[in-house]
């Protein structure tokens, strides 16, 4: 565990080798007893570890399989971005375009729910971009308010918030605050008419979606009434126009917050916490159900164990 104090390590197999690297002594061993605790800056430590290797290690079948699996994953995200289930945009499609608005040091503020999953998968994190989320408390409505804090703390950095419609509706009044202090934050709302993360959780446990669906306002219109710039996205043409409008505003030195209200399909993100794909572990029926549920065909996305065996 590098540069983190993830509480879920408490639930790891007790026999696993656990090495933790952190630059704060108070974090070492706080969540679980480790095999080795290292007090160091993570980046410096890892670079020194690499430099200490006498020779380049050979490429193993696992490494080759992992690289192929990663390439397959990126193809999957591209495929999801291009899909239009029932004529609606996908969250991946919206966020792929929103990602073009990010620069090298953009700060993302992510809300809680399926939007968190989609954003971390689809937005670019390949340079000096940073993001925060309500990881400990899972507080819905976090993103919009956190965007205010980020823009005040880092006024020269671009700030993009991503919310679901449930979380956004809880904190929409803070768009007024963004307007009052002239904070040109780009606020993205992924609107699917319900608490998607909880609906997925309930569906996976065989429970109903009672009280998890709701009516939405036109959040772009609400934003306009608050003095912000509201952009309603319902299809490819309006998505392209919204992204172009944002780019034009950025180039013009805009100081007004923007709300992109994107209507998306009501399809949950691919469940990666427990993927029934491995014929060595999962039954044929389990694999069939999982692949059908998420449209994840074996010829395009084979299990990691299958890729290892092919190397």
Phi, psi and omega in degrees: 000114189249119176064031184215164173224049184301122185291341184286352175295343177300335186260008176290158173305132184294343181270359183285146174285122187238112178246130181238133177240125180204148180269006176241117184301328182293341181273340184290121179076007183290325182266330181198151178290131185255156173291322178212130179248127186236118177270105184191159169292129189298314181298317179296316182298312182295321178295319178295325179295318178294315182295334182283348180288126183294326181220159175294130181288147179292152176284119180273166177296328178294315180298314181298319179293320180295322179293320177293321179296320177297317178297320178297321180297317179295323176295322179298315180297321177295319179296318178296321179296330183273342182290151177225072181298124182055031177079005182260153174292153171263158177300321179298322179294319178295312185288333175298319179286321176300324180300336178288345177277346182282146172247192189296333184233033177298145173254126176258136172243118188251137176277189184251133180137197178300333179300328177297314181296310181300317184294314182293336178276327193253335182278152180285128174234043190257004180228245180248024178294149178231159175213153171230157177207167179273073188290322184282315187261343183059045187276111175294146183090003184294319196299312185297316179292321179295328176298323177298312181299317182296317183289326177289320180288325183230072187297338182269358181257145177288139180235128177236126175254147178232123181228155164276168180293331177295310180292321181296320182295338179283340189225015185303333181299339180286351170298326175301320179294318177299320178294315184301320184261012175052058181255108184282062180275140175264112182255117181257128177246120176265106190258114176230011171076026179180173176276085190299319182297317180288323177299319179295317178299316180294317180298320181292339179255011176076020181258165181279169178259035181306129175063022181252001177247148183207164175276149178245151165278171169279097188293332175294320177293320176300317180299317179300318180294338178271356180098003177269180175260118182254130180235116181268125183242120181233344182204183183298319183296316180288331176293313178300317181295321181294317180295319178296319178299317178298316179299318179297318180294319179299314181295331181274001180076035182304142177238016182252136178295152181239139173240118175260107181263102187253121176278123184235165178291152182269059179244129181288157175293155178305129180282114182252356178293326178213095183260114179276087184230337192271112180296344177277346184238319187257151179285161180299322180293318179298317180295316180300315181296315182296312183295323179291319182299321185250011180050059187235072188295146185292330181291334178264326187228072180291159178295154180301320180298326177293318178294323177298316181295334181281344182271000000 
